[in-house]
Amino acid sequence: MLLLCWREWTRVWEEWRTPWAVWGCSSYLVSSGQSVRCSLEQGFLLSLLWMESPSVRETPKQTLGKIKKGNMKEAEKPRADDKFCCISKLKVFLLALSLAFLGKTMSGAYMNSMYTQIEKQFNIPASLVGIINGSFEIGNLLLIAFVSYFGAKLHRPRIIALGCTILSFGCLLISLPHFLFGRYHIESSISQRENFSVMPLCLVNHSLFSLPTEEPSAACLHTATVIGPFLGLLLASFCAELFVDVGSVGPEEITITATDARWVGAWWLGILICALLNLLVGIPFWFLPKSLVKEGETNEPEETTEKSVVPLQDNDKNEAKQNMYEIAKDFIPFLKALFRNPVYMLFICITVLQFSAFDGMISFMPKYLEQQFGKSASDAIFLIGVYNLPVLCVGYFSGGLFMKKFKINIYQAANIAFWVSLLEYLLYFAAYWTVCDTSPVAGLTVSYEGIEQVSYAENTLLAGCNRDCDCPLKIWDPVCGSNGITYVSPCLAGCKSSRGAGKSVVFENCTCVAASGFSSQNASAILGQCEEDENCDKMLHYFLILSLVCSFIFSLAAMPGYMVLIRSLKPEEKSFGVGIHGLASRVFAGIPSPIYFGALIDTTCLKWGTMTCGGEGACRIYDIDTYRWLYLGLPAVLRGASYIPSSLILLILRKKQKSEKPVLLNAPVEMQDKEPEAVK
């Protein structure tokens, strides 16, 4: 299918060049969760330069300077319709580039959905996870200038191949800590000794607890940018269901389930798969030529004299020097022109605010579903992919087709983007009603008598029923009492005996369970947190349906919004303007947003895990009410602020519309772009 759609790709590219380039970036941005991560646009632009470079489009007269001195004939160049294994080289290039896009977006979506697993395995706070997330953008900023400058001058397919290889090597480096730190040890009060379970129960003035230990056609390309994140999320869902030490740990040794806060999925396995995929998709680029002659153009050699060749070569050198001088000379004026463009600068403000909101939300959405609705990481990732990606794809295409069919001008596009986005923003507030009841945890969210009270203090874990048990307060090894209340550990539940082994352990004679109103004969507890009620599953479905509707509506507004950005720039400013727009998005949204989102989420932690050295590890349970208000409220504030510059853009465009001639007012956006060129 990818091989057959290249003709449609070239036709669409000539007609919708810039808008579709932005669509490719924005579709990956929202669907994969790698907000403002448009680094794949570098490979996209390199590929377009490769297909539209002078050597692809030049005529025989334009290539006289490249004539061989020996026979005074033009050097033969590979043609786009030359065959490679019975397939034209251009089709091979498009197929390889589509696979490269798929590998890149798949890796990004996979990594973004696995941050919570890395957080739990290495006992790091959410703020540090945000720094890791933002460091991706820092790497982009370091290389974007290098790739943009040298990419147009060197062997472009080999540069893309080198990028795929480096990405593969980077995936290997990401997985390396898993193998260096050894097996993951579950923070638990149960130690396995010769198939016997030694239980740390309530023993007066004596404790058997020990801390856990740890050992060291545009359609082709843009379809790939949607399929890649979807495959990445499916792979992440599969790997999160497997225990992190799969293959080296037997099922009988695992005493927790996938919904437990200490569960860590096999995140490293998917990273290795992505590394292999990116390495393989880069191989075809090593064998492609530097440039191709466009299909349908002649490549017949022409003879000329040495006297005519030398002046042409000199002219080429002079033109190259002149072009470099003009580029350097025009940089500052172009930059000043962009800063003096009110619509462009206001749109950058909108982008920074909107992307900051979406980047933070998407980065921590799996954690939100885990904490708010009690889902496992595997289920959370799968639901995010299934409910959001398909409708995003439909919405982007629908928005683009609507713009094309009705010949929308810039003012109409701004109005559509504003009101459709505002509708989605108002629907977004319905998420505040899709909530679950707080899970009762003795000493944290309820008292030992069952009265609701949230406490961030550690001493509230002690009560009269367990005060003489000498229980350590650092370990998180929850048990579910027969009264429906979760206790931080069997000792803090006041349990004095146990029976069974592994996941089937039952703790008995639990004084704290009995103190809450149960008779001493029924005062027992089992491993793990108590399950959420049925109403919570219903609320999850409402939340996901609301997310689906909001994603579709927002994606409808994305294309008109980006059309405003593109049409606000002069033709000679577009490439530079889009680059500055992407730079601002990365610096002011992509890097800081996950960091301050993670730091705010850390403030809602009720119980931290414990590291080997005794320090705080990853958070085990959050105050979900405060978490919900911060997670949903901060994006609401950021997005609400973005409508101030949006309103100003509408006012500016409306004023501009009134001052222009009626003929130009009713012209479609395509004609508006061509009119300045015709005047010139």
C-alpha positions as CSV (number, residue, x, y, z in Angstrom):
1,M,0.0,0.0,0.0
2,L,2.9,2.3,0.9
3,L,4.5,1.6,-2.5
4,L,1.4,2.6,-4.5
5,C,0.6,6.0,-2.8
6,W,3.7,7.9,-3.9
7,R,2.0,9.5,-6.9
8,E,-0.7,10.9,-4.7
9,W,2.0,12.0,-2.3
10,T,3.7,14.2,-4.9
11,R,0.5,15.7,-6.1
12,V,-0.6,16.6,-2.5
13,W,2.8,17.9,-1.6
14,E,2.9,20.4,-4.5
15,E,-0.5,21.7,-3.5
16,W,-0.4,21.6,0.3
17,R,3.3,21.8,1.0
18,T,3.6,23.7,4.2
19,P,0.2,22.8,5.9
20,W,0.9,19.1,5.5
21,A,4.4,19.5,6.8
22,V,2.9,21.1,9.9
23,W,0.2,18.4,10.1
24,G,2.9,15.7,10.2
25,C,4.5,17.3,13.2
26,S,1.3,18.1,15.0
27,S,-0.3,14.7,14.5
28,Y,2.7,13.1,16.2
29,L,2.7,15.8,18.8
30,V,-0.8,15.0,20.1
31,S,-1.1,11.3,19.3
32,S,2.1,10.0,20.7
33,G,2.4,12.2,23.7
34,Q,5.7,13.5,22.7
35,S,4.4,17.0,22.8
36,V,6.3,19.6,20.7
37,R,8.5,16.7,19.6
38,C,8.7,17.5,15.9
39,S,12.3,16.3,15.4
40,L,11.0,14.0,12.8
41,E,10.4,17.1,10.7
42,Q,14.2,17.2,10.2
43,G,14.1,13.9,8.4
44,F,11.0,15.0,6.6
45,L,12.6,18.2,5.3
46,L,15.8,16.3,4.4
47,S,13.7,13.9,2.3
48,L,11.9,16.7,0.5
49,L,15.2,18.4,-0.2
50,W,16.5,15.1,-1.6
51,M,13.5,14.8,-4.0
52,E,13.3,18.5,-4.9
53,S,17.1,19.3,-4.9
54,P,18.5,21.0,-8.0
55,S,20.0,17.7,-9.2
56,V,16.5,16.2,-9.1
57,R,14.9,19.0,-11.1
58,E,17.7,20.5,-13.1
59,T,17.6,20.6,-16.9
60,P,20.6,19.8,-19.1
61,K,21.4,23.5,-19.5
62,Q,21.6,23.9,-15.8
63,T,24.1,21.2,-15.4
64,L,26.8,22.3,-17.9
65,G,29.1,23.1,-15.1
66,K,29.2,19.4,-14.1
67,I,30.4,18.2,-17.5
68,K,33.4,15.9,-17.5
69,K,36.5,17.4,-18.9
70,G,37.6,14.3,-20.7
71,N,34.6,13.9,-23.1
72,M,32.9,17.3,-22.5
73,K,29.6,15.6,-21.7
74,E,27.3,15.9,-18.8
75,A,27.8,13.5,-15.9
76,E,25.2,10.8,-15.8
77,K,22.9,10.9,-12.7
78,P,20.7,8.3,-11.2
79,R,17.1,8.7,-12.3
80,A,14.0,8.5,-10.1
81,D,12.6,5.7,-12.2
82,D,15.8,3.6,-12.1
83,K,15.0,0.2,-10.8
84,F,16.2,-1.3,-7.5
85,C,15.0,-4.9,-7.2
86,C,12.3,-4.3,-9.7
87,I,11.1,-1.2,-7.8
88,S,12.0,2.4,-8.7
89,K,14.5,4.1,-6.4
90,L,12.0,6.9,-5.6
91,K,9.5,4.3,-4.3
92,V,12.2,2.5,-2.4
93,F,13.1,5.9,-0.8
94,L,9.5,6.6,0.1
95,L,9.0,3.2,1.6
96,A,12.2,3.4,3.6
97,L,11.3,6.9,4.8
98,S,7.9,5.8,5.9
99,L,9.4,2.9,7.9
100,A,11.9,5.4,9.4
101,F,9.0,7.6,10.5
102,L,7.2,4.6,11.9
103,G,10.3,3.6,13.9
104,K,10.9,7.1,15.2
105,T,7.3,7.8,16.3
106,M,6.9,4.3,17.7
107,S,10.0,4.7,19.8
108,G,8.8,8.1,21.1
109,A,5.3,6.9,22.0
110,Y,6.7,3.8,23.7
111,M,9.2,5.7,25.8
112,N,6.7,8.3,26.8
113,S,4.3,5.7,28.1
114,M,7.0,3.8,30.1
115,Y,8.2,6.6,32.3
116,T,6.1,5.4,35.2
117,Q,7.8,2.0,35.0
118,I,11.3,3.6,35.1
119,E,10.2,5.8,38.0
120,K,9.2,2.8,40.1
121,Q,12.2,0.5,39.2
122,F,14.8,3.2,40.0
123,N,12.8,4.9,42.8
124,I,12.9,8.4,41.4
125,P,10.3,11.2,41.9
126,A,8.0,12.4,39.2
127,S,9.9,15.7,38.9
128,L,13.0,13.8,37.9
129,V,10.9,11.9,35.4
130,G,9.9,15.2,34.0
131,I,13.6,16.2,33.6
132,I,14.2,13.0,31.7
133,N,11.3,13.7,29.5
134,G,12.4,17.3,28.8
135,S,16.0,16.2,28.0
136,F,14.7,14.8,24.7
137,E,14.0,18.3,23.6
138,I,17.5,19.5,24.8
139,G,19.1,16.9,22.5
140,N,16.9,18.1,19.7
141,L,18.0,21.7,20.2
142,L,21.7,20.7,20.2
143,L,21.4,19.0,16.8
144,I,18.7,20.9,14.9
145,A,21.0,23.6,13.6
146,F,23.7,21.1,12.6
147,V,21.2,18.9,10.7
148,S,19.4,21.9,9.1
149,Y,22.7,23.4,7.8
150,F,24.7,20.3,6.7
151,G,21.6,18.3,5.7
152,A,21.1,20.4,2.6
153,K,24.8,20.1,1.5
154,L,25.8,16.5,2.3
155,H,24.5,13.1,1.2
156,R,21.0,13.3,2.6
157,P,20.0,9.6,2.5
158,R,23.1,8.7,4.4
159,I,22.4,11.5,7.0
160,I,19.0,9.9,7.5
161,A,20.6,6.5,7.8
162,L,23.1,7.9,10.4
163,G,20.2,9.4,12.3
164,C,18.4,6.0,12.4
165,T,21.6,4.3,13.6
166,I,22.1,6.9,16.4
167,L,18.5,6.6,17.5
168,S,19.0,2.8,17.7
169,F,22.2,3.3,19.7
170,G,20.3,5.7,22.0
171,C,17.6,3.1,22.6
172,L,20.3,0.6,23.7
173,L,21.8,3.1,26.1
174,I,18.3,3.7,27.6
175,S,17.9,0.0,28.3
176,L,21.4,-0.4,29.8
177,P,20.6,0.6,33.4
178,H,18.2,-2.3,33.7
179,F,21.1,-4.8,33.1
180,L,23.6,-2.8,35.2
181,F,21.4,-2.6,38.3
182,G,20.5,-6.3,38.4
183,R,17.2,-7.8,39.4
184,Y,14.4,-5.7,40.7
185,H,13.6,-6.4,44.3
186,I,10.0,-5.7,45.3
187,E,9.7,-3.6,48.4
188,S,8.1,-6.1,50.7
189,S,7.9,-7.4,54.3
190,I,7.9,-11.0,52.9
191,S,11.2,-12.8,52.5
192,Q,11.5,-16.1,50.7
193,R,13.6,-18.7,52.4
194,E,13.5,-22.3,51.2
195,N,9.9,-22.0,50.1
196,F,8.8,-20.8,53.5
197,S,7.3,-17.3,54.0
198,V,8.6,-15.5,57.1
199,M,5.9,-13.0,58.0
200,P,6.7,-9.8,59.9
201,L,3.7,-9.8,62.1
202,C,2.7,-7.8,65.2
203,L,5.3,-8.9,67.8
204,V,5.5,-6.7,70.9
205,N,8.8,-4.9,71.2
206,H,10.3,-7.0,68.4
207,S,10.2,-6.7,64.6
208,L,11.4,-9.0,61.8
209,F,11.2,-6.2,59.2
210,S,14.2,-5.5,57.0
211,L,14.5,-2.9,54.3
212,P,14.4,-4.1,50.7
213,T,17.7,-4.6,48.9
214,E,18.6,-3.6,45.3
215,E,21.5,-5.0,43.1
216,P,23.7,-3.1,40.9
217,S,3.3,10.3,-0.6
218,A,2.7,12.6,2.2
219,A,-0.1,10.2,2.9
220,C,2.5,7.4,3.1
221,L,4.7,9.4,5.5
222,H,1.9,10.9,7.6
223,T,0.1,7.5,7.8
224,A,3.4,6.2,9.3
225,T,3.3,9.1,11.9
226,V,0.0,7.9,13.1
227,I,0.6,4.1,12.9
228,G,3.9,4.5,14.7
229,P,2.5,5.9,17.9
230,F,-0.3,3.4,17.9
231,L,2.1,0.4,17.5
232,G,4.3,2.0,20.2
233,L,1.4,2.1,22.7
234,L,0.3,-1.4,21.9
235,L,3.9,-2.6,22.4
236,A,4.1,-0.7,25.7
237,S,0.8,-2.2,26.9
238,F,2.1,-5.7,26.2
239,C,5.5,-5.1,27.9
240,A,3.9,-3.4,30.9
241,E,1.9,-6.6,31.5
242,L,5.2,-8.6,31.8
243,F,7.2,-8.5,35.0
244,V,10.4,-6.5,34.6
245,D,12.6,-9.6,35.3
246,V,10.7,-11.8,32.9
247,G,12.6,-14.9,32.1
248,S,14.8,-14.8,35.3
249,V,12.0,-14.8,37.9
250,G,9.5,-17.6,38.4
251,P,5.8,-16.9,38.8
252,E,5.9,-18.2,42.3
253,E,8.4,-15.6,43.4
254,I,6.1,-12.7,42.3
255,T,3.8,-11.8,45.2
256,I,2.2,-8.7,43.6
257,T,-0.2,-8.1,40.7
258,A,0.0,-5.7,37.8
259,T,-2.3,-3.2,39.6
260,D,0.1,-2.9,42.6
261,A,1.9,0.4,42.9
262,R,5.2,-1.6,43.1
263,W,4.7,-3.5,39.8
264,V,7.3,-2.7,37.2
265,G,6.7,-3.9,33.6
266,A,9.4,-5.1,31.2
267,W,10.0,-1.6,29.8
268,W,13.5,-2.6,28.6
269,L,12.2,-5.3,26.3
270,G,10.2,-2.8,24.1
271,I,13.2,-0.5,24.0
272,L,15.4,-3.2,22.5
273,I,12.7,-4.0,19.9
274,C,12.6,-0.3,19.0
275,A,16.4,-0.2,18.8
276,L,16.4,-3.2,16.4
277,L,13.6,-1.6,14.3
278,N,15.4,1.7,13.9
279,L,18.7,0.0,13.0
280,L,17.0,-2.1,10.3
281,V,15.0,0.8,8.7
282,G,18.1,2.8,8.3
283,I,19.9,0.2,6.2
284,P,18.3,1.0,2.8
285,F,19.3,4.7,3.0
286,W,23.0,3.7,2.9
287,F,22.5,2.4,-0.6
288,L,20.5,5.2,-2.1
289,P,22.2,7.9,-4.3
290,K,22.9,11.4,-3.2
291,S,20.2,12.7,-5.6
292,L,17.9,11.7,-8.4
293,V,16.8,13.2,-11.7
294,K,13.0,13.7,-11.5
295,E,10.8,11.2,-13.4
296,G,9.8,12.4,-16.9
297,E,12.8,14.7,-17.3
298,T,15.6,14.0,-19.9
299,N,19.1,13.3,-18.9
300,E,20.7,13.4,-22.4
301,P,24.3,14.6,-22.4
302,E,25.1,17.8,-24.2
303,E,28.4,18.7,-25.7
304,T,30.1,22.0,-25.2
305,T,33.5,23.6,-25.4
306,E,36.0,24.1,-22.6
307,K,35.7,27.9,-23.0
308,S,32.0,27.7,-22.2
309,V,32.5,25.3,-19.2
310,V,35.0,27.4,-17.3
311,P,32.8,30.6,-17.2
312,L,29.9,28.5,-16.0
313,Q,32.0,27.0,-13.2
314,D,33.2,30.5,-12.2
315,N,29.6,31.8,-12.2
316,D,28.5,28.9,-9.9
317,K,31.2,29.8,-7.4
318,N,30.4,33.5,-7.5
319,E,26.7,32.7,-7.0
320,A,27.4,30.4,-4.1
321,K,29.5,33.1,-2.4
322,Q,26.8,35.6,-3.1
323,N,24.1,33.3,-1.7
324,M,26.0,32.7,1.5
325,Y,26.5,36.4,1.9
326,E,22.9,37.2,1.2
327,I,21.7,34.5,3.7
328,A,24.0,35.9,6.4
329,K,23.0,39.5,5.6
330,D,19.2,38.7,5.6
331,F,19.2,36.8,8.9
332,I,18.7,39.7,11.2
333,P,16.2,41.6,9.0
334,F,14.2,38.4,8.7
335,L,14.3,37.9,12.5
336,K,13.2,41.5,13.1
337,A,10.4,41.1,10.6
338,L,9.1,38.0,12.5
339,F,9.2,39.8,15.8
340,R,7.3,42.7,14.4
341,N,4.6,40.4,13.0
342,P,1.9,40.6,15.7
343,V,-0.1,37.6,14.4
344,Y,3.0,35.5,14.3
345,M,4.2,36.5,17.8
346,L,0.7,36.0,19.3
347,F,0.5,32.6,17.7
348,I,3.8,31.6,19.3
349,C,2.3,32.6,22.7
350,I,-0.7,30.4,22.0
351,T,1.5,27.5,21.0
352,V,3.6,27.7,24.1
353,L,0.6,27.8,26.4
354,Q,-1.3,25.1,24.6
355,F,1.6,22.7,24.2
356,S,2.7,23.2,27.8
357,A,-0.8,22.0,28.9
358,F,-0.9,19.0,26.5
359,D,2.7,18.0,27.1
360,G,2.2,17.8,30.9
361,M,-1.1,16.0,30.6
362,I,0.0,13.4,28.1
363,S,3.3,12.7,29.9
364,F,1.5,11.8,33.2
365,M,-1.8,10.4,31.8
366,P,-0.9,6.7,32.4
367,K,-0.1,7.6,36.0
368,Y,-3.4,9.5,36.3
369,L,-5.4,6.5,35.1
370,E,-3.5,4.2,37.5
371,Q,-4.0,6.4,40.6
372,Q,-7.5,7.7,39.9
373,F,-9.2,4.6,38.5
374,G,-7.0,1.8,39.9
375,K,-6.0,0.5,36.5
376,S,-2.7,-1.3,35.7
377,A,-0.1,0.4,33.6
378,S,-0.8,-2.0,30.8
379,D,-4.5,-1.3,30.7
380,A,-4.0,2.5,31.0
381,I,-1.6,2.6,28.1
382,F,-3.8,0.4,25.9
383,L,-6.9,2.5,26.6
384,I,-5.1,5.8,25.9
385,G,-4.0,4.4,22.5
386,V,-7.4,2.9,21.5
387,Y,-9.5,5.8,22.5
388,N,-7.4,8.7,21.3
389,L,-5.3,7.9,18.2
390,P,-7.9,6.8,15.7
391,V,-10.1,9.8,16.3
392,L,-7.1,12.1,16.1
393,C,-6.3,10.7,12.7
394,V,-9.8,11.2,11.5
395,G,-10.0,14.7,12.9
396,Y,-6.8,15.9,11.2
397,F,-7.8,14.6,7.8
398,S,-11.3,16.0,8.2
399,G,-10.0,19.4,9.2
400,G,-7.6,19.5,6.2
401,L,-10.3,18.4,3.7
402,F,-12.7,21.0,5.1
403,M,-10.1,23.7,4.6
404,K,-9.4,22.5,1.1
405,K,-13.0,22.1,-0.1
406,F,-14.5,25.4,1.1
407,K,-11.4,27.5,0.2
408,I,-11.2,29.0,3.7
409,N,-9.3,32.3,4.0
410,I,-7.1,33.2,7.0
411,Y,-9.8,35.2,8.9
412,Q,-12.3,32.3,8.5
413,A,-9.6,29.8,9.5
414,A,-8.8,31.8,12.7
415,N,-12.5,31.9,13.6
416,I,-13.0,28.2,13.0
417,A,-9.9,27.3,15.1
418,F,-11.0,29.7,17.9
419,W,-14.6,28.6,18.3
420,V,-14.0,24.9,17.8
421,S,-11.1,24.9,20.2
422,L,-13.2,26.8,22.7
423,L,-16.0,24.2,22.5
424,E,-13.5,21.5,23.3
425,Y,-12.1,23.5,26.2
426,L,-15.6,23.9,27.7
427,L,-16.3,20.1,27.4
428,Y,-13.0,19.5,29.0
429,F,-14.3,20.7,32.4
430,A,-16.7,17.7,32.5
431,A,-13.7,15.6,33.5
432,Y,-14.0,17.0,37.0
433,W,-17.1,14.9,37.5
434,T,-15.6,11.6,36.2
435,V,-14.0,10.7,39.6
436,C,-13.8,7.7,41.9
437,D,-14.1,7.6,45.6
438,T,-10.8,7.9,47.5
439,S,-9.4,4.4,48.3
440,P,-9.5,3.9,52.1
441,V,-6.0,3.5,53.4
442,A,-5.7,3.4,57.2
443,G,-3.6,6.3,58.5
444,L,-3.4,8.0,55.1
445,T,-6.9,8.6,53.7
446,V,-9.0,7.3,56.6
447,S,-8.4,6.9,60.3
448,Y,-8.2,3.4,61.8
449,E,-11.8,3.8,62.8
450,G,-12.8,4.3,59.2
451,I,-13.4,8.1,59.4
452,E,-12.3,10.0,56.2
453,Q,-9.2,12.1,56.8
454,V,-6.2,12.8,54.6
455,S,-2.8,12.9,56.3
456,Y,0.6,13.6,54.9
457,A,2.3,12.9,58.3
458,E,4.0,9.6,59.0
459,N,3.0,9.3,62.6
460,T,-0.7,8.9,61.7
461,L,0.2,5.3,60.6
462,L,0.3,4.4,64.3
463,A,-2.7,3.9,66.4
464,G,-3.7,2.2,69.6
465,C,-4.2,-1.2,67.9
466,N,-0.6,-1.3,66.6
467,R,1.4,1.0,68.8
468,D,2.9,-1.9,70.8
469,C,3.9,-3.8,67.6
470,D,7.1,-1.8,67.0
471,C,6.3,-1.6,63.3
472,P,8.6,0.3,60.9
473,L,6.8,3.0,59.0
474,K,8.9,3.2,55.9
475,I,7.9,0.0,54.1
476,W,5.0,-0.1,51.7
477,D,3.5,-3.7,51.7
478,P,-0.2,-3.1,51.6
479,V,-2.8,-5.7,52.8
480,C,-6.6,-5.5,52.3
481,G,-8.5,-6.1,55.5
482,S,-11.8,-7.9,55.6
483,N,-13.4,-4.6,56.5
484,G,-12.5,-3.1,53.0
485,I,-9.8,-0.9,54.4
486,T,-6.2,-1.1,53.1
487,Y,-3.4,-1.2,55.6
488,V,0.2,-0.1,54.8
489,S,1.7,-3.4,56.1
490,P,0.5,-6.6,57.9
491,C,2.3,-5.3,61.0
492,L,0.4,-2.0,61.0
493,A,-2.8,-3.9,60.5
494,G,-2.0,-5.6,63.9
495,C,-2.0,-9.1,62.4
496,K,-0.5,-11.8,64.7
497,S,-0.5,-14.9,62.5
498,S,-0.7,-16.1,58.9
499,R,-1.3,-19.1,56.8
500,G,-0.5,-20.0,53.2
501,A,2.4,-18.8,51.0
502,G,3.1,-16.5,48.0
503,K,0.1,-14.6,46.7
504,S,-2.3,-16.8,48.7
505,V,-1.1,-15.7,52.2
506,V,-3.9,-14.8,54.6
507,F,-3.1,-12.8,57.7
508,E,-5.3,-13.5,60.8
509,N,-6.0,-12.1,64.2
510,C,-5.6,-8.5,62.9
511,T,-6.3,-6.2,65.9
512,C,-6.7,-3.0,63.8
513,V,-9.2,-4.7,61.5
514,A,-11.2,-5.8,64.6
515,A,-11.0,-2.3,66.1
516,S,-12.9,-0.9,63.1
517,G,-16.0,-2.8,64.1
518,F,-15.4,-6.3,62.9
519,S,-15.4,-9.3,65.3
520,S,-12.1,-10.8,66.2
521,Q,-12.9,-14.0,64.4
522,N,-13.3,-12.3,61.0
523,A,-10.4,-9.9,61.5
524,S,-8.2,-11.0,58.6
525,A,-6.3,-9.5,55.6
526,I,-4.9,-10.6,52.3
527,L,-2.0,-9.2,50.2
528,G,-2.5,-6.2,48.0
529,Q,-4.7,-3.1,48.1
530,C,-8.5,-3.4,48.2
531,E,-10.1,-3.2,44.8
532,E,-12.0,-0.2,43.5
533,D,-15.8,-0.4,43.5
534,E,-17.8,-1.0,40.3
535,N,-18.8,2.7,40.1
536,C,-15.1,3.5,39.4
537,D,-15.1,1.4,36.2
538,K,-18.2,3.3,35.1
539,M,-16.5,6.6,35.7
540,L,-13.4,5.4,33.8
541,H,-15.6,4.7,30.7
542,Y,-17.1,8.2,31.0
543,F,-13.7,9.7,31.2
544,L,-12.4,7.8,28.2
545,I,-15.5,8.7,26.1
546,L,-15.0,12.4,27.0
547,S,-11.4,12.1,26.1
548,L,-12.3,10.7,22.7
549,V,-14.8,13.5,22.0
550,C,-12.4,16.2,23.1
551,S,-9.5,14.7,21.0
552,F,-11.7,14.6,17.9
553,I,-12.9,18.2,18.3
554,F,-9.5,19.5,19.1
555,S,-8.0,17.8,16.0
556,L,-10.6,19.5,13.8
557,A,-9.3,22.9,15.0
558,A,-5.6,22.0,14.6
559,M,-5.4,22.4,10.8
560,P,-7.2,25.8,10.7
561,G,-5.0,27.0,13.5
562,Y,-1.8,26.0,11.7
563,M,-3.1,27.6,8.6
564,V,-3.2,30.9,10.5
565,L,0.5,30.5,11.3
566,I,1.5,29.7,7.8
567,R,-0.6,32.5,6.1
568,S,0.6,35.1,8.6
569,L,4.1,34.8,7.0
570,K,5.4,36.0,3.7
571,P,6.5,33.3,1.3
572,E,10.2,34.1,1.9
573,E,9.7,33.9,5.7
574,K,7.8,30.7,5.9
575,S,10.6,28.2,6.4
576,F,12.5,30.5,8.9
577,G,9.2,31.3,10.7
578,V,8.2,27.7,11.1
579,G,11.7,27.0,12.5
580,I,11.6,29.8,15.0
581,H,8.1,28.6,16.0
582,G,9.4,25.1,16.6
583,L,12.3,26.4,18.6
584,A,10.1,28.5,20.9
585,S,7.8,25.5,21.4
586,R,10.7,23.3,22.5
587,V,12.4,25.8,24.7
588,F,9.4,27.3,26.5
589,A,7.0,24.3,26.5
590,G,8.7,21.0,25.6
591,I,11.5,21.2,28.2
592,P,9.9,22.9,31.3
593,S,6.4,21.6,31.1
594,P,7.0,18.0,32.2
595,I,9.4,19.2,34.9
596,Y,6.9,21.5,36.7
597,F,4.0,19.1,36.1
598,G,6.1,16.3,37.8
599,A,7.1,18.6,40.7
600,L,3.5,19.5,41.4
601,I,2.4,15.9,41.3
602,D,5.1,15.0,43.8
603,T,3.5,17.4,46.3
604,T,0.4,15.2,46.4
605,C,2.3,12.1,47.5
606,L,1.0,10.5,50.7
607,K,3.4,7.6,51.0
608,W,6.9,7.3,49.5
609,G,8.7,4.1,48.9
610,T,12.0,3.3,50.5
611,M,15.4,2.9,48.8
612,T,18.2,0.6,50.0
613,C,20.1,3.5,51.6
614,G,16.9,4.5,53.5
615,G,16.1,7.5,51.4
616,E,12.7,8.2,49.7
617,G,12.0,6.3,46.6
618,A,9.1,6.5,44.2
619,C,5.7,7.5,45.4
620,R,3.3,4.6,46.2
621,I,0.0,6.4,46.8
622,Y,-1.3,9.9,46.1
623,D,-4.0,12.1,47.5
624,I,-6.1,11.6,44.4
625,D,-8.4,14.6,45.0
626,T,-5.5,17.0,45.1
627,Y,-3.8,15.1,42.2
628,R,-7.0,15.5,40.1
629,W,-7.3,19.2,40.8
630,L,-3.7,19.8,39.9
631,Y,-3.6,17.5,36.9
632,L,-6.8,18.9,35.3
633,G,-6.6,22.4,36.7
634,L,-3.1,23.4,35.6
635,P,-3.8,22.6,31.9
636,A,-7.2,24.4,32.3
637,V,-5.4,27.6,33.5
638,L,-2.7,27.4,30.7
639,R,-5.3,26.8,28.0
640,G,-7.6,29.5,29.3
641,A,-4.8,32.0,29.2
642,S,-4.1,31.0,25.5
643,Y,-7.5,32.4,24.5
644,I,-6.3,36.0,25.3
645,P,-3.8,36.1,22.5
646,S,-6.3,34.1,20.4
647,S,-8.9,36.9,20.8
648,L,-6.2,39.5,19.9
649,I,-5.4,37.6,16.7
650,L,-9.1,37.7,15.7
651,L,-9.3,41.4,16.3
652,I,-6.1,42.1,14.2
653,L,-7.3,39.9,11.3
654,R,-10.8,41.4,11.4
655,K,-9.3,44.9,11.3
656,K,-7.0,43.9,8.5
657,Q,-9.9,42.4,6.6
658,K,-11.9,45.6,6.7
659,S,-9.0,47.6,5.4
660,E,-8.3,45.3,2.4
661,K,-10.0,45.4,-0.9
662,P,-13.2,43.3,-1.3
663,V,-11.7,41.3,-4.1
664,L,-8.8,40.2,-1.9
665,L,-11.1,39.6,1.1
666,N,-13.1,36.8,-0.6
667,A,-10.1,35.2,-2.2
668,P,-9.2,31.7,-0.9
669,V,-6.0,31.2,1.1
670,E,-4.3,29.6,-2.0
671,M,-4.9,32.8,-4.0
672,Q,-3.8,35.0,-1.2
673,D,-0.4,33.3,-1.3
674,K,-0.1,33.6,-5.0
675,E,-1.1,37.3,-5.2
676,P,2.1,38.7,-3.7
677,E,4.2,36.6,-6.1
678,A,2.2,37.8,-9.1
679,V,2.8,41.4,-8.0
680,K,6.5,40.8,-7.8
